[in-house]
Amino acid sequence: MDLDLRRLRYFVMVADELSFVRAAERLNMTQPALSRQIRALEDDLGVTLLRRGPVGTARTPAGDQLLEDARPLLASSLALQRRVRLAAREEDHFTIGFMPGVIVTPIVRQFRALAPDVKVQVLHTALTDQVDYLLDGRVDVCFVRLPLPADSFEIVPLFPEPRIAALSDEHPLARSPILDIAELMPYHLVQDPAEVPEWRGTGGDDTDSERPTTIEESLEAVASSTGFAVFPAGFADFYRRPDIRYVPLSGVAPRMVALAYPKNRKMPAIDKFAKISIAALGPA
């Protein structure tokens, strides 16, 4: 059996936090998706690593042993990946990660004009991938939505992004010009309620195995029911569907969009790119 290092990293985060909710927030993924990954790791190893109880999450003896052994293994794996990728990369190569809903083309175009000798590559990252792309060296900088583990990255906040409600075109509130989260209390939330703490309804009681794990699955669930999902506003242009309506949402906290790069990563191009990004997207 080959040990899945991504699942191992997820386990370390939960084992450190002793909370699936906090670990999922730091990993920028949903709690149900994280729970499934931990269960898959336990199945691979044939042991129980974590126990959920009335007072929280606790490590088992097997979990304690794995946590002790996992840290140096993950550190060695990460160092290996970085060394190999950096050794293969030309010194004048610069890779930028971007995510759905944040338009970075003008920034990249301006950077290319100011640094004509730099070979620029732009890679798409999903919300659940942005940490991995930064950690393993696939990108030098990445546009992200916070939260992100601040102890691993330099983070340059850019702007708060409002959130929207995704509704079926047939939903009774789909034609509303704006909605407050309180108006959606009677309706089913297709996501993990931990992603929308301001929502106080009772319809988000699906089991982990029933909840969508990707944006596309969430949109399919919205389109086929009277439920709803809450997304950053930038998703409205990126995920256009004729059977989905996006309505501006009040009463929920925005998501901060930021530029991030690994700590101790020294490249003149990073400073130049950060300054362009701040000028284009940062506070006036």
Phi, psi and omega in degrees: 000131176267130181282129180280111185292330178295315177297325178296319178294321176299317180299316181300320180296315179293318182295328177285315184282333188052039179200121177292327181295308181295321180296318179297321178297316181292328179274354180058047177221170181280153179297317179300319179297320179295317179301320179295321180295321179292319178297322178295322177295318178297320178295320179298319183274342181074027181220164172264125184260326185224145176237132175266131180226181182295339181253009177129197182260139180228148176277144171274171174304322177295323177295320177300317181293318180295320180298318180296320183277336187287324185303305180295328179295315180293320179297318179293319179296316180295317179297321179297312181299317181296315182298317182294314182293320180291326179293327182277344185273138174290148185298334183262021181259136183222124185246130183245129175263138177227163185231163181302136172093355177242113183278116183245000184305313180299324180292315179296319180298317180294320179297317179298323180292324181276341180229067186295340181272356181265132177274113187259131174238141180240125182241140176277135175234143173274168180302323183278352183256346192299322179294316182298318181298324179285317185292320186267006172085010178291332176232151176275321176223159181211135170283129187225165167249127181285155016275157178217148179299105185292340181283349181252342189226153164275129185239127178247098180298140182246300180200150175280131182257120178300168179242157184231158173261129174265122183232150172299147177302338180263001180295141182299341180255008188295336181265008180291139178289330177201150180231146168264147183303332180295331180290344181262004181304322182286351188256161185282128175267119186281347181267174169296126180304337179296339179284341180228073186297340180285343181280133183239026180282184182240008185268357182266048187253025176297155171283164180306321184288342183265342185281146175297150180245352179231165177299317182297319178294322178297317180294323178295320178295321179295314184296332186259009182210184175265014177281181181214166175224158180243126183228163168298148186300329181298341180293336186301320179278329185282322182249068180279132175217139181292340182261010180237136173246137176251127183238129176307142188236132174250166179084007177231148182287143176288167173257132179279126173268136185216167170255134182227151174205155184298143175296149180069011176271109185255110176214129176304327181297328181295313179299318180295316181293322180296319180295319178295319181295318180295317179297325184275322189239344185285178180297144180293000000 
